[in-house]
């Protein structure tokens, strides 16, 4: 593929600088070396360095000032959900703080989304959620982990879509993509009890928001302890 070599080299520079920023080796306010210096240090061309820096800026990790210094930002203040996606796919284990925060946010969104879906969604939408829950529950114990992950994600995407909250939908997209690439996190939080999935689907199908929120909370908050 044309350009794939450049992309690979650029990603190497990007990943190393990102690691230094997230782990604190490069602190907020620190100056990033010039493109020329970085190119020499990494043994790459300046175009690859430039692309790497653009990606870091897009993720809220640095600020590029044309004609001035490129400096590190505090990604906790300057970044958005893009930081989660930027960390995803890294062969290195992501920081424990990031993993815990992602799972906690997933639980917060999930509980409220389940409540809203049960109260706002149409009957046909709630019926679909119930059917997807049955499908996901049926995948447990089959040994098809990829199929289970896909079915469980589809179940939750339908719940969030039924909540009518577009911010929740966009956030969940980022959270799911990040979690599926965070080392063994997906393995640790993969559902193992089909009954709780069925209970949640049934509560939403019946239009019972309080039970839906309660069951969703029990399901998702238990995952926080598994990654702590």
N, CA and C of each residue as an Amber inpcrd file, in Angstrom:
protein
   684
   0.8520000  -1.1950000   0.0000000   0.0000000   0.0000000   0.0000000
   0.8800000   1.2350000   0.0000000   0.6260000   2.1830000  -0.8800000
   1.4350000   3.3740000  -0.9390000   1.3610000   4.1330000   0.3660000
   2.5370000   4.5520000   0.8360000   2.5720000   5.3560000   2.0390000
   2.5600000   4.5570000   3.3260000   2.3300000   3.2360000   3.2440000
   2.2140000   2.4450000   4.4570000   3.5080000   2.4330000   5.2420000
   4.6800000   2.4770000   4.5340000   5.9480000   2.5130000   5.2460000
   6.1040000   3.7800000   6.0530000   5.7210000   4.9100000   5.4460000
   5.7880000   6.1820000   6.1580000   4.8700000   6.1820000   7.3660000
   3.6710000   5.6140000   7.1990000   2.7230000   5.5630000   8.2960000
   3.2810000   4.7320000   9.4550000   3.9530000   3.6290000   9.1370000
   4.5220000   2.7900000  10.1840000   5.6240000   3.5210000  10.9320000
   6.4890000   4.2020000  10.2160000   7.5670000   4.9600000  10.8410000
   6.9960000   6.0940000  11.6850000   6.0130000   6.7980000  11.1350000
   5.3790000   7.8910000  11.8590000   4.7250000   7.3880000  13.1350000
   4.0990000   6.2190000  13.0510000   3.4300000   5.6560000  14.2320000
   4.4390000   5.3180000  15.3190000   5.6050000   4.8700000  14.9200000
   6.6420000   4.5500000  15.9070000   7.0540000   5.7940000  16.6780000
   7.2460000   6.8950000  15.9790000   7.5960000   8.1550000  16.6240000
   6.4480000   8.6170000  17.5180000   5.2470000   8.5570000  16.9690000
   4.0440000   8.9600000  17.6990000   3.9000000   8.1860000  18.9990000
   4.0240000   6.8540000  18.9220000   3.8100000   6.0080000  20.0940000
   4.8410000   6.2690000  21.1810000   6.0920000   6.4830000  20.7880000
   7.1340000   6.7080000  21.7890000   6.9490000   8.0560000  22.4790000
   6.6450000   9.0930000  21.7130000   6.4100000  10.4050000  22.3200000
   5.1600000  10.3740000  23.2090000   4.1330000   9.6880000  22.7420000
   2.9250000   9.5670000  23.5520000   3.2170000   8.8610000  24.8680000
   3.9960000   7.7920000  24.8040000   4.3450000   7.0700000  26.0340000
   5.0560000   8.0010000  27.0060000   6.0040000   8.7920000  26.4980000
   6.7430000   9.6980000  27.3640000   5.8160000  10.7410000  27.9970000
   4.8180000  11.1850000  27.2560000   3.8840000  12.1870000  27.7800000
   2.9500000  11.5770000  28.8150000   2.3280000  10.4420000  28.4810000
   1.3630000   9.8200000  29.3840000   2.0320000   9.3450000  30.6640000
   3.2660000   8.8460000  30.5700000   3.9590000   8.3450000  31.7540000
   4.7050000   9.4400000  32.5070000   4.6670000  10.6770000  31.9970000
   5.2370000  11.7960000  32.7230000   6.6880000  12.0860000  32.4730000
   7.3270000  11.3510000  31.5590000   8.7170000  11.6600000  31.2310000
   8.8170000  13.0320000  30.5760000   7.7930000  13.3640000  29.7980000
   7.6410000  14.7150000  29.2620000   6.4600000  15.3380000  29.9960000
   6.7210000  16.3550000  30.7940000   5.6960000  16.9450000  31.6470000
   4.9960000  18.1020000  30.9430000   3.7860000  18.4510000  31.4010000
   3.0960000  19.6060000  30.8290000   3.9880000  20.8460000  30.8400000
   4.0620000  21.5080000  29.6990000   4.8930000  22.6930000  29.5620000
   6.2570000  22.4090000  28.9810000   6.6870000  21.1410000  29.0150000
   7.9920000  20.8080000  28.4420000   7.9920000  21.0580000  26.9400000
   9.1600000  21.4300000  26.4610000   9.3120000  21.6820000  25.0330000
   9.6550000  20.3810000  24.3120000   8.9440000  20.1200000  23.2080000
   9.2460000  18.9700000  22.3600000  10.4240000  19.3600000  21.4660000
  11.4080000  18.4860000  21.3120000  12.5270000  18.8040000  20.4060000
  12.0360000  19.1540000  19.0040000  12.8600000  19.8420000  18.2600000
  12.4940000  20.2560000  16.9040000  12.3310000  19.0320000  15.9940000
  11.6570000  19.2440000  14.8610000  11.4920000  18.1620000  13.8970000
  12.8450000  17.6090000  13.4720000  13.8260000  18.4860000  13.2780000
  15.1520000  18.0460000  12.8440000  15.7890000  17.1380000  13.8910000
  15.7010000  17.5520000  15.1590000  16.3010000  16.7580000  16.2330000
  15.5850000  15.4200000  16.3800000  14.2580000  15.4470000  16.3340000
  13.5000000  14.2020000  16.4540000  13.8050000  13.2590000  15.2950000
  13.9250000  13.8090000  14.0980000  14.2430000  12.9790000  12.9340000
  15.5970000  12.3030000  13.1100000  16.5480000  13.0360000  13.6520000
  17.8760000  12.4530000  13.8880000  17.8290000  11.4110000  14.9970000
  17.1150000  11.7290000  16.0750000  17.0410000  10.7990000  17.2100000
  16.3890000   9.4790000  16.8290000  15.3340000   9.5540000  16.0090000
  14.5880000   8.3460000  15.6380000  15.1030000   7.7150000  14.3460000
  15.9810000   8.4190000  13.6430000  16.4950000   7.8940000  12.3880000
  15.4370000   7.8370000  11.3070000  14.5750000   8.8630000  11.2520000
  13.4940000   8.8990000  10.2690000  13.5410000  10.2380000   9.5400000
  12.6900000  10.3910000   8.5280000  12.6430000  11.6800000   7.8340000
  11.7100000  12.6410000   8.5670000  11.8050000  13.9180000   8.2380000
  11.0380000  14.9390000   8.9460000   9.5450000  14.8520000   8.6470000
   9.1950000  14.3170000   7.4860000   7.7720000  14.1590000   7.1730000
   7.1090000  13.2000000   8.1670000   7.7980000  12.1050000   8.4780000
   7.2550000  11.1430000   9.4460000   7.0940000  11.7980000  10.8120000
   8.0700000  12.6030000  11.2030000   7.9910000  13.3080000  12.4860000
   6.8100000  14.2680000  12.4830000   6.6470000  14.9930000  11.3840000
   5.5640000  15.9760000  11.2800000   4.2020000  15.2980000  11.4250000
   4.0360000  14.1520000  10.7810000   2.7750000  13.4280000  10.8690000
   2.5260000  12.9310000  12.2890000   3.5960000  12.4720000  12.9540000
   3.4660000  12.0060000  14.3290000   3.0240000  13.1390000  15.2490000
   3.6030000  14.3130000  15.0720000   3.2640000  15.4590000  15.9090000
   1.8230000  15.9220000  15.6540000   1.3800000  15.8520000  14.4050000
  -0.0020000  16.2210000  14.0970000  -0.9820000  15.3040000  14.8400000
  -0.6540000  14.0220000  14.8790000  -1.5160000  13.0790000  15.5820000
  -1.5660000  13.3540000  17.0750000  -0.4200000  13.7020000  17.6500000
  -0.3730000  14.0100000  19.0760000  -1.1590000  15.2780000  19.3950000
  -1.0940000  16.2470000  18.4870000  -1.8600000  17.4750000  18.7030000
  -3.3560000  17.1940000  18.6070000  -3.7500000  16.3670000  17.6460000
  -5.1650000  16.0320000  17.4800000  -5.7230000  15.3310000  18.7230000
  -4.8660000  14.5980000  19.4240000  -5.2890000  13.8870000  20.6260000
  -5.2490000  14.7620000  21.8690000  -4.7970000  16.0170000  21.7290000
  -4.7450000  16.9020000  22.8770000  -3.5390000  16.6980000  23.7670000
  -2.4700000  16.1330000  23.2100000  -1.2790000  15.8560000  24.0120000
  -0.2160000  16.9440000  23.8860000  -0.1950000  17.6540000  22.7720000
   0.7810000  18.7150000  22.5710000   0.1120000  19.8870000  21.8560000
   0.7810000  21.0410000  21.8900000   0.3360000  22.1900000  21.0960000
   1.4720000  22.5960000  20.1780000   1.1990000  22.5870000  18.8830000
   2.1940000  22.9910000  17.8890000   2.0150000  24.4750000  17.6060000
   3.0560000  25.2420000  17.8010000   3.0370000  26.6770000  17.5000000
   3.9870000  26.9230000  16.3450000   3.4480000  27.2940000  15.2110000
   4.2840000  27.5170000  14.0360000   5.1940000  28.7190000  14.2710000
   6.4760000  28.4890000  14.1050000   7.4520000  29.5320000  14.3650000
   7.8680000  29.6160000  15.8200000   7.2600000  28.7790000  16.6570000
   7.5940000  28.7700000  18.0810000   7.8020000  27.3520000  18.5710000
   7.8350000  27.2150000  19.8800000   8.0860000  25.9060000  20.4850000
   6.8310000  25.0380000  20.4490000   7.0180000  23.7440000  20.2830000
   5.9410000  22.7710000  20.4430000   6.0320000  22.2360000  21.8600000
   4.9550000  22.3950000  22.6270000   5.0230000  22.0590000  24.0430000
   3.9820000  21.0120000  24.4240000   4.3210000  20.3060000  25.5070000
   3.4490000  19.2640000  26.0340000   2.2870000  19.9010000  26.7790000
   1.0880000  19.3700000  26.5550000  -0.0980000  19.7860000  27.2920000
  -0.4120000  18.7660000  28.3750000  -1.1620000  19.1720000  29.3770000
  -1.6770000  18.2200000  30.3580000  -2.8740000  17.5390000  29.7120000
  -2.6980000  16.3050000  29.2640000  -3.7360000  15.6350000  28.5000000
  -5.0160000  15.4420000  29.3040000  -4.9140000  15.4700000  30.6370000
  -6.1210000  15.3360000  31.4590000  -7.0150000  16.5660000  31.3410000
  -6.4000000  17.7050000  31.0320000  -7.1630000  18.9450000  30.8680000
  -7.4510000  19.2600000  29.4080000  -6.4990000  18.9640000  28.5320000
  -6.6230000  19.3820000  27.1300000  -7.2210000  18.3100000  26.2260000
  -7.1470000  17.0510000  26.6270000  -7.5890000  15.9690000  25.7610000
  -9.0760000  15.6900000  25.8760000  -9.5780000  14.9420000  24.9330000
 -10.9550000  14.4700000  24.9660000 -10.9500000  12.9620000  24.8340000
 -12.0620000  12.4170000  24.3800000 -12.1260000  10.9700000  24.2050000
 -11.1500000  10.4810000  23.1470000 -10.6200000  11.4290000  22.3440000
  -9.6170000  11.0350000  21.3530000  -8.4030000  10.3960000  22.0110000
  -8.1040000  10.8100000  23.2600000  -6.9600000  10.2320000  23.9680000
  -7.1590000   8.7430000  24.1660000  -8.3920000   8.3390000  24.4560000
  -8.6700000   6.9110000  24.6510000  -8.3960000   6.1380000  23.3710000
  -8.8400000   6.6890000  22.2410000  -8.6150000   6.0160000  20.9710000
  -7.1480000   6.0340000  20.6000000  -6.4520000   7.0950000  20.9820000
  -5.0330000   7.1900000  20.6910000  -4.2630000   6.1320000  21.4660000
  -4.7070000   5.8390000  22.6780000  -4.0510000   4.8070000  23.4740000
  -4.4000000   3.4100000  22.9740000  -5.5710000   3.2730000  22.3480000
  -5.9840000   1.9680000  21.8670000  -5.0570000   1.4480000  20.7830000
  -4.8680000   0.1440000  20.7840000  -4.0390000  -0.4800000  19.7700000
  -2.5730000  -0.4790000  20.0980000  -2.2130000   0.0770000  21.2350000
  -0.8100000   0.1090000  21.6390000  -0.4230000  -1.2450000  22.2010000
   0.6940000  -1.8150000  21.7740000   1.1240000  -3.0760000  22.3430000
   1.5240000  -2.9490000  23.8020000   1.8000000  -1.7030000  24.2420000
   2.1190000  -1.4950000  25.6420000   0.8320000  -1.4880000  26.4520000
   0.9100000  -1.9340000  27.7170000  -0.2500000  -1.9070000  28.5840000
  -0.5870000  -0.4670000  28.9200000  -1.8390000  -0.0360000  28.7380000
  -2.1950000   1.3430000  29.0510000  -2.1310000   1.5870000  30.5550000
  -1.9680000   2.8410000  30.9800000  -1.9110000   3.1360000  32.4100000
  -3.1620000   2.6560000  33.1250000  -2.9820000   2.1540000  34.3590000
  -4.1150000   1.6290000  35.1310000  -5.1820000   2.7040000  35.3380000
  -4.7500000   3.9540000  35.4900000  -5.6990000   5.0530000  35.6820000
  -6.6420000   5.1750000  34.4910000  -6.0930000   5.0240000  33.2880000
  -6.9110000   5.1260000  32.0790000  -7.9110000   3.9770000  32.0230000
  -7.4370000   2.7660000  32.2770000  -8.3120000   1.5950000  32.2040000
  -9.4560000   1.7170000  33.2010000  -9.1250000   2.0570000  34.4470000
 -10.1620000   2.1820000  35.4750000 -11.1560000   3.2790000  35.1100000
 -10.6430000   4.3990000  34.6240000 -11.5210000   5.5150000  34.2770000
 -12.4730000   5.1480000  33.1480000 -11.9750000   4.4180000  32.1600000
 -12.8220000   4.0030000  31.0450000 -13.9490000   3.1010000  31.5390000
 -13.6220000   2.1350000  32.3910000 -14.6410000   1.2010000  32.8690000
 -15.6410000   1.9080000  33.7750000 -15.1690000   2.8740000  34.5810000
 -16.0830000   3.6380000  35.4290000 -17.0310000   4.4960000  34.5850000
 -16.5040000   5.1240000  33.5500000 -17.3530000   5.9440000  32.6880000
 -18.3710000   5.0750000  31.9580000 -17.9210000   3.9120000  31.5180000
 -18.8270000   2.9660000  30.8550000 -19.9910000   2.6050000  31.7710000
 -19.6960000   2.3880000  33.0560000 -20.7440000   2.0350000  34.0060000
 -21.7210000   3.1970000  34.2060000 -21.1780000   4.4080000  34.3490000
 -22.0380000   5.5760000  34.5640000 -22.9740000   5.7990000  33.3900000
 -22.4080000   5.7430000  32.1860000 -23.2330000   5.9320000  30.9960000
 -24.2390000   4.7900000  30.8570000 -23.7750000   3.5770000  31.0980000
 -24.6300000   2.4150000  30.9030000 -25.8570000   2.4090000  31.7910000
 -25.6750000   2.7680000  33.0650000 -26.8020000   2.7720000  34.0010000
 -27.8580000   3.7770000  33.5540000 -27.4260000   4.9850000  33.2400000
 -28.3960000   6.0060000  32.8490000 -29.0020000   5.6870000  31.4900000
 -28.1960000   5.1560000  30.5770000 -28.7180000   4.8040000  29.2570000
 -29.7790000   3.7130000  29.3630000 -29.5560000   2.7330000  30.2400000
 -30.5490000   1.6660000  30.4240000 -31.8550000   2.2390000  30.9620000
 -31.7550000   3.1470000  31.9240000 -32.9500000   3.7810000  32.4840000
 -33.7080000   4.5670000  31.4060000 -32.9620000   5.3740000  30.6320000
 -33.5920000   6.1880000  29.6020000 -34.1840000   5.3320000  28.4920000
 -33.4790000   4.2710000  28.1190000 -33.9830000   3.3960000  27.0630000
 -35.3120000   2.7680000  27.4710000 -35.3960000   2.3170000  28.7230000
 -36.6270000   1.6850000  29.1970000 -37.7970000   2.6520000  29.2440000
 -37.4920000   3.9500000  29.4110000 -38.5700000   4.9290000  29.5340000
 -38.8470000   5.7050000  28.2480000 -37.8500000   5.8340000  27.3690000
 -38.0010000   6.6640000  26.1680000 -38.2080000   5.8940000  24.8810000
 -37.5890000   4.7330000  24.7780000 -37.5890000   4.0140000  23.5000000
 -38.9820000   3.5040000  23.1610000 -39.2250000   3.3520000  21.8810000
 -40.5030000   2.7860000  21.4340000 -40.5460000   1.3050000  21.7870000
 -41.7370000   0.7440000  21.7260000 -41.8650000  -0.6780000  22.0460000
 -41.0430000  -1.5310000  21.0860000 -41.0240000  -1.1550000  19.8140000
 -40.2530000  -1.9480000  18.8470000 -38.7570000  -1.8650000  19.1560000
 -38.2940000  -0.7010000  19.5810000 -36.8780000  -0.5590000  19.9480000
 -36.5680000  -1.3760000  21.1920000 -37.4860000  -1.3630000  22.1510000
 -37.2660000  -2.1380000  23.3810000 -37.3100000  -3.6360000  23.0960000
 -38.1830000  -4.0240000  22.1890000 -38.2430000  -5.4440000  21.7980000
 -36.9190000  -5.8730000  21.1580000 -36.3530000  -4.9800000  20.3430000
 -35.0830000  -5.3030000  19.7040000 -33.9800000  -5.4660000  20.7390000
 -33.9540000  -4.5750000  21.7260000 -32.9620000  -4.6880000  22.8000000
 -33.1120000  -6.0330000  23.5110000 -34.3500000  -6.4120000  23.8020000
 -34.5890000  -7.6850000  24.4870000 -34.0890000  -8.8580000  23.6480000
 -34.3450000  -8.8070000  22.3460000 -33.8850000  -9.8820000  21.4550000
 -32.3640000  -9.9330000  21.3800000 -31.7250000  -8.7590000  21.3140000
 -30.2610000  -8.7250000  21.2770000 -29.6740000  -9.2370000  22.5850000
 -30.3460000  -8.9590000  23.6940000 -29.8940000  -9.4840000  24.9720000
 -29.9530000 -11.0050000  25.0050000 -31.0270000 -11.5570000  24.4610000
 -31.1480000 -13.0190000  24.4020000 -30.0530000 -13.6170000  23.5250000
 -29.7480000 -12.9370000  22.4310000 -28.6980000 -13.4270000  21.5320000
 -27.3340000 -13.3970000  22.2110000 -27.0520000 -12.3020000  22.9400000
 -25.7710000 -12.1950000  23.6380000 -25.6730000 -13.2320000  24.7420000
 -26.7550000 -13.4240000  25.4870000 -26.7520000 -14.4090000  26.5690000
 -26.5060000 -15.8090000  26.0250000 -27.0670000 -16.0900000  24.8520000
 -26.9110000 -17.4200000  24.2560000 -25.4830000 -17.6930000  23.8130000
 -24.6840000 -16.6450000  23.6320000 -23.3000000 -16.8170000  23.1960000
 -22.3850000 -17.2350000  24.3430000 -22.8120000 -16.9880000  25.5750000
 -21.9650000 -17.3230000  26.7240000 -21.8430000 -18.8420000  26.8410000
 -20.6210000 -19.2950000  26.9780000 -20.3720000 -20.7250000  27.1170000
 -20.1550000 -21.4490000  25.8180000 -20.2530000 -20.7410000  24.7030000
 -20.0620000 -21.3910000  23.4050000 -18.5870000 -21.4910000  23.0170000
 -17.7440000 -20.7100000  23.6920000 -16.3300000 -20.6830000  23.3400000
 -16.0000000 -19.6940000  22.2430000 -17.0040000 -19.0610000  21.6800000
 -16.8000000 -18.0710000  20.6230000 -16.6940000 -16.6930000  21.2710000
 -15.4910000 -16.3500000  21.7340000 -15.3200000 -15.1000000  22.4640000
 -15.5280000 -13.8850000  21.5670000 -15.0520000 -13.9460000  20.3340000
 -15.2420000 -12.8370000  19.4110000 -16.7220000 -12.6220000  19.1220000
 -17.4500000 -13.7140000  18.9450000 -18.8840000 -13.6140000  18.7010000
 -19.6240000 -13.0420000  19.9020000 -19.2110000 -13.4520000  21.1030000
 -19.8220000 -12.9270000  22.3210000 -19.5640000 -11.4340000  22.4520000
 -18.3150000 -11.0280000  22.2200000 -17.9840000  -9.6050000  22.3110000
 -18.8290000  -8.7860000  21.3410000 -18.9800000  -9.3020000  20.1320000
 -19.7540000  -8.5860000  19.1120000 -21.2270000  -8.5060000  19.4990000
 -21.7780000  -9.6130000  20.0100000 -23.1940000  -9.6470000  20.3920000
 -23.4580000  -8.7500000  21.6000000 -22.5440000  -8.7590000  22.5590000
 -22.7120000  -7.9390000  23.7620000 -22.6010000  -6.4520000  23.4060000
 -21.6740000  -6.1140000  22.5040000 -21.5410000  -4.7270000  22.0610000
 -22.8050000  -4.2780000  21.3270000 -23.3620000  -5.1360000  20.4870000
 -24.5820000  -4.7950000  19.7590000 -25.7470000  -4.5600000  20.7200000
 -25.8100000  -5.3560000  21.7710000 -26.8290000  -5.2070000  22.8110000
 -26.7470000  -3.8270000  23.4520000 -25.5210000  -3.4380000  23.8380000
 -25.3530000  -2.1530000  24.5070000 -25.4970000  -0.9780000  23.5530000
 -25.0670000  -1.1420000  22.3310000 -25.2620000  -0.0640000  21.3530000
 -26.7500000   0.1950000  21.1230000 -27.5480000  -0.8570000  21.1290000
 -28.9950000  -0.6980000  20.9680000 -29.6050000  -0.0110000  22.1840000
 -29.0980000  -0.3300000  23.3690000 -29.5910000   0.3210000  24.5890000
 -29.2900000   1.8170000  24.5460000 -28.0590000   2.1420000  24.1880000
 -27.6720000   3.5520000  24.1600000 -28.4190000   4.2860000  23.0460000
 -28.6060000   3.6470000  21.9100000 -29.3810000   4.2710000  20.8390000
 -30.8090000   4.5280000  21.3090000 -31.3700000   3.5860000  22.0530000
 -32.7270000   3.7360000  22.5650000 -32.8590000   4.7820000  23.6440000
 -31.7200000   5.1840000  24.2430000 -31.7650000   6.2140000  25.2850000
 -32.0730000   7.5860000  24.7060000 -31.8260000   7.7450000  23.4070000
 -32.0660000   9.0290000  22.7730000 -31.0440000  10.0920000  23.1060000
 -29.9010000   9.6810000  23.6640000 -28.8630000  10.6410000  24.0530000
 -27.6790000  10.4830000  23.1020000 -27.4940000  11.4440000  22.1950000
 -26.4500000  11.3250000  21.1840000 -25.0650000  11.4110000  21.8020000
 -24.9060000  12.1840000  22.8890000 -23.6040000  12.2760000  23.5480000
 -23.2070000  10.9190000  24.1230000 -24.1720000  10.1930000  24.6750000
 -23.8840000   8.8470000  25.1770000 -23.4610000   7.9340000  24.0370000
 -24.1270000   8.0670000  22.9020000 -23.7990000   7.1960000  21.7690000
 -22.3740000   7.4270000  21.2900000 -21.9930000   8.6890000  21.1420000
 -20.6450000   8.9920000  20.6710000 -19.6030000   8.5620000  21.6970000
 -19.9040000   8.7750000  22.9720000 -18.9610000   8.3800000  24.0220000
 -18.7860000   6.8670000  24.0540000 -19.8900000   6.1430000  23.9280000
 -19.7970000   4.6840000  23.9700000 -18.9980000   4.1480000  22.8010000
 -19.1340000   4.7780000  21.6340000 -18.3270000   4.3440000  20.4890000
 -16.8460000   4.3870000  20.8340000 -16.4170000   5.4960000  21.4470000
 -15.0080000   5.6430000  21.8180000 -14.6100000   4.6600000  22.9040000
 -15.4810000   4.4900000  23.8980000 -15.1600000   3.5900000  25.0090000
 -15.0200000   2.1490000  24.5350000 -15.9190000   1.7130000  23.6740000
 -15.8570000   0.3370000  23.1870000 -14.5860000   0.0940000  22.3760000
 -14.2580000   1.0420000  21.5050000 -13.0520000   0.8830000  20.6940000
 -11.8100000   0.8390000  21.5700000 -11.7860000   1.6820000  22.5810000
 -10.6220000   1.7020000  23.4660000 -10.5130000   0.4050000  24.2660000
 -11.6280000  -0.0260000  24.8440000 -11.5940000  -1.2020000  25.7100000
 -11.1880000  -2.4640000  24.9740000 -11.6050000  -2.5800000  23.7290000
 -11.2900000  -3.7900000  22.9680000  -9.8190000  -3.8860000  22.5840000
  -9.0810000  -2.7940000  22.7940000  -7.6580000  -2.8230000  22.4530000
  -6.7640000  -2.6390000  23.6730000  -7.3410000  -2.6120000  24.8650000
  -6.5610000  -2.4110000  26.0910000  -6.0960000  -3.7490000  26.6560000
  -5.0610000  -4.3000000  26.0790000  -4.4640000  -5.5120000  26.6380000
  -5.4990000  -6.5980000  26.8760000  -5.5350000  -7.1020000  28.1240000
  -6.4490000  -8.1970000  28.4530000  -7.7180000  -7.7010000  29.1330000
  -7.9860000  -6.3910000  29.0600000  -9.1620000  -5.8430000  29.7300000
 -10.4400000  -6.4790000  29.1960000 -10.5330000  -6.6410000  27.8870000
 -11.7300000  -7.2400000  27.2960000 -11.9600000  -8.6460000  27.8510000
 -10.8730000  -9.3810000  28.0800000 -11.0080000 -10.7330000  28.6370000
 -11.5140000 -10.6950000  30.0730000 -11.0230000  -9.7120000  30.8430000
 -11.3860000  -9.6370000  32.2530000 -12.8290000  -9.2180000  32.4790000
 -13.3890000  -8.4360000  31.5670000 -14.7550000  -7.9500000  31.7740000
 -15.7600000  -8.6220000  30.8500000 -15.3430000  -9.6390000  30.1470000
 -16.2840000 -10.3420000  29.2600000 -17.3950000 -10.9700000  30.1170000
 -18.6640000 -10.7810000  29.7420000 -19.7650000 -11.3170000  30.5650000
 -19.7120000 -12.8290000  30.6650000 -20.0580000 -13.3260000  31.8670000
 -20.0170000 -14.7730000  32.1010000 -21.3550000 -15.3170000  32.5950000
 -22.2700000 -14.4240000  32.9480000 -23.5650000 -14.8510000  33.4890000
 -24.6770000 -14.4470000  32.5200000 -25.2520000 -15.4030000  31.7950000
 -26.2910000 -15.0590000  30.8240000 -27.5560000 -14.5100000  31.4710000
 -27.7760000 -14.8570000  32.7500000 -29.0310000 -14.4670000  33.4100000
 -29.1410000 -12.9540000  33.5720000 -28.0160000 -12.2960000  33.8950000
 -28.0950000 -10.8580000  34.1360000 -28.3300000 -10.0960000  32.8240000
 -27.7800000 -10.6130000  31.7290000 -28.0420000  -9.9850000  30.4300000
 -29.5150000 -10.1310000  30.0770000 -30.0580000 -11.3190000  30.2940000
 -31.4700000 -11.5600000  30.0100000 -32.3620000 -10.6860000  30.8910000
 -31.9900000 -10.5520000  32.1720000 -32.7780000  -9.7140000  33.0840000
 -32.8050000  -8.2670000  32.6270000 -31.6540000  -7.7630000  32.1730000
 -31.6060000  -6.3830000  31.7060000 -32.4600000  -6.2140000  30.4490000
 -32.3230000  -7.1440000  29.5210000 -33.1370000  -7.0780000  28.3120000
 -34.6220000  -7.1380000  28.6180000 -35.0000000  -7.9930000  29.5700000
 -36.4120000  -8.1210000  29.9360000 -36.9420000  -6.8450000  30.5780000
 -36.1170000  -6.2270000  31.4430000 -36.5490000  -4.9950000  32.1170000
 -36.7710000  -3.8750000  31.1120000 -35.8740000  -3.7760000  30.1460000
 -36.0350000  -2.7430000  29.1170000 -37.2280000  -3.0690000  28.2330000
 -37.3610000  -4.3220000  27.8620000 -38.4940000  -4.7240000  27.0280000
 -39.8290000  -4.4280000  27.7020000 -39.8620000  -4.5650000  29.0360000
 -41.0900000  -4.3160000  29.7920000 -41.3000000  -2.8330000  30.0970000
 -40.3240000  -1.9960000  29.7300000 -40.4480000  -0.5680000  30.0120000
 -40.3410000  -0.2480000  31.4860000 -39.4420000  -0.9460000  32.1880000
 -39.2520000  -0.7650000  33.6330000 -37.9090000  -0.0670000  33.8700000
 -37.8760000   1.2850000  33.9160000 -36.6060000   2.0010000  34.0030000
 -35.8190000   1.7630000  35.2880000 -36.4960000   1.6570000  36.4190000
 -35.7720000   1.4880000  37.6810000 -35.0930000   0.1290000  37.7540000
 -35.7910000  -0.9240000  37.3430000 -35.1710000  -2.2510000  37.3420000
 -34.0420000  -2.3130000  36.3230000 -34.2500000  -1.6720000  35.1700000
 -33.1980000  -1.6590000  34.1510000 -31.9410000  -0.9950000  34.6920000
 -32.0880000   0.1420000  35.3760000 -30.9310000   0.8360000  35.9430000
 -30.2540000  -0.0040000  37.0170000 -31.0460000  -0.6510000  37.8420000
 -30.4880000  -1.4820000  38.9210000 -29.6800000  -2.6530000  38.3610000
 -30.2440000  -3.3380000  37.3960000 -29.5510000  -4.4940000  36.8110000
 -28.3070000  -4.0440000  36.0580000 -28.4220000  -2.9500000  35.2920000
 -27.2600000  -2.4400000  34.5520000 -26.1490000  -2.0480000  35.5110000
 -26.5190000  -1.4320000  36.6320000 -25.5090000  -1.0520000  37.6190000
 -24.7970000  -2.2550000  38.1970000 -25.5460000  -3.2770000  38.5200000
 -24.9340000  -4.5030000  39.0540000 -24.0060000  -5.1400000  38.0240000
 -24.4270000  -5.1420000  36.7700000 -23.6360000  -5.7500000  35.7090000
 -22.3300000  -4.9900000  35.4720000 -22.4370000  -3.6810000  35.3240000
 -21.2810000  -2.8940000  34.8930000 -20.3480000  -2.4980000  36.0240000
 -20.8800000  -2.2410000  37.2040000 -20.0100000  -1.8250000  38.3060000
 -19.1570000  -2.9710000  38.8230000 -19.6240000  -4.1990000  38.6440000
 -18.7950000  -5.3300000  39.0540000 -17.5330000  -5.4160000  38.2040000
 -17.6020000  -4.8840000  36.9710000 -16.4300000  -4.9060000  36.0980000
 -15.3300000  -3.9730000  36.6000000 -15.6920000  -2.9340000  37.3460000
 -14.6940000  -2.0040000  37.8670000 -13.7320000  -2.7380000  38.7840000
 -14.2650000  -3.6220000  39.6320000 -13.4010000  -4.3770000  40.5450000
 -12.4740000  -5.3260000  39.7860000 -12.8960000  -5.7880000  38.6270000
 -12.0810000  -6.7400000  37.8690000 -10.8630000  -6.0980000  37.2310000
 -10.8980000  -4.7890000  37.0440000  -9.7470000  -4.1120000  36.4370000
  -8.9760000  -3.2760000  37.4290000  -9.4560000  -3.2120000  38.6770000
  -8.7980000  -2.3690000  39.6980000  -7.4020000  -2.9210000  40.0170000
